Amino acid sequence: MTSFALEILTPARRVFAGESESIVLPGFEGSFGVLAGHIPLLARLSAGRIMIRQGTQAHYFNCGPGVADVDPKHVTVLVDSAEEELTKASLGRPIQKENQPRMNLEQHSRHVGAFGAKWPLAW
């Protein structure tokens, strides 16, 4: 299956960065899934559970409200808060460092600006 780049960001840190085959997000009007090649989309997210598939492994995150910026090769999820649920698979991975580089608001605005988003990223 084809994969895409995925980032989950909070105001404080990058929670997840890597390749994914699919993601299920808690949309404001219901959950929805994204695969590689998805049509460009900017979606409002509710607090809920995010599921990421990487091969045979699934990773789960509990998140606050936010937005998802989807394009065919990259998904950026901006949420108030996010924490990975502890599973056997997540316990075996190294913990990501807090000081990893993050996409700042200006970089994200340029990325989202291509789709004509005009509202502020405040929720």
C-alpha positions in Angstrom: 0.0 0.0 0.0 1.2 3.5 -0.8 2.2 5.8 2.2 2.2 9.5 2.8 4.0 11.9 5.2 2.1 12.6 8.4 2.7 15.1 11.2 0.6 15.6 14.4 1.5 19.0 16.0 0.3 20.7 19.2 1.3 24.2 20.2 3.9 22.7 22.5 5.5 20.0 20.5 5.5 17.6 17.5 3.7 14.5 18.7 4.2 12.3 15.6 6.1 12.6 12.4 6.6 9.8 9.9 5.1 7.8 7.0 1.6 6.4 7.3 -0.6 4.2 5.1 -3.8 5.5 6.5 -5.2 7.7 9.3 -8.7 8.0 10.8 -9.5 11.4 12.3 -12.3 12.6 14.5 -14.0 15.1 12.2 -16.4 17.7 13.5 -19.3 16.0 11.7 -18.0 12.4 12.2 -14.8 10.4 11.8 -13.2 10.1 8.4 -10.3 8.2 6.9 -7.4 9.4 4.7 -5.2 7.3 2.3 -2.4 8.4 0.1 -3.7 10.3 -2.9 -6.6 11.9 -1.0 -8.1 15.0 -2.6 -6.9 18.2 -0.9 -9.0 19.0 2.2 -9.0 21.3 5.2 -11.2 19.8 7.9 -12.2 20.9 11.4 -11.6 18.2 14.1 -13.3 17.5 17.3 -11.7 16.1 20.4 -11.4 12.3 20.0 -9.2 9.5 18.9 -6.8 9.4 16.0 -5.7 6.0 14.5 -2.6 5.7 12.4 -1.7 2.6 10.3 1.9 1.8 9.5 2.1 -1.6 7.9 0.7 -4.1 10.4 1.0 -1.7 13.3 -1.7 0.7 14.5 -1.0 3.7 16.7 -3.6 5.6 18.7 -3.7 9.1 20.0 -6.2 11.0 22.1 -6.5 14.5 20.9 -8.1 17.8 21.5 -10.0 19.9 18.9 -8.1 21.2 15.9 -7.7 21.1 12.1 -6.4 18.7 9.5 -4.7 19.8 6.3 -4.8 17.0 3.8 -3.2 16.8 0.4 -2.3 13.7 -1.8 1.2 13.2 -0.3 1.1 14.9 3.1 -1.2 15.3 6.1 -0.7 17.8 8.9 -2.9 17.6 12.0 -2.9 20.7 14.2 -4.6 20.0 17.6 -4.7 21.7 21.0 -3.3 18.5 22.7 -2.4 15.0 21.8 -1.1 12.0 23.7 -0.3 8.5 22.4 -2.2 5.7 24.0 0.1 3.1 25.6 0.1 -0.1 23.6 2.5 -3.0 23.4 3.7 -1.6 20.0 4.3 2.0 21.4 6.2 0.7 24.5 8.9 -0.8 22.2 9.7 2.4 20.3 12.1 5.2 21.4 10.5 8.3 22.8 10.7 11.4 20.4 12.7 14.3 21.7 10.9 17.5 22.7 13.3 19.7 20.8 12.7 18.3 17.3 12.1 21.0 14.7 8.5 21.9 14.2 6.5 23.6 11.4 5.8 27.2 12.6 2.6 29.0 11.9 4.1 31.0 9.0 5.2 27.8 7.2 1.8 26.2 7.8 0.0 29.3 6.5 2.0 29.2 3.3 1.1 25.5 2.9 -2.6 26.0 3.7 -2.7 29.3 1.7 -2.5 27.3 -1.5 -6.1 26.1 -0.8 -7.5 29.6 0.1 -8.1 29.1 3.8 -9.0 32.6 5.2 -10.0 31.9 8.8 -7.7 32.0 11.9 -6.4 28.8 13.4 -8.0 29.5 16.8 -10.6 27.3 18.3 
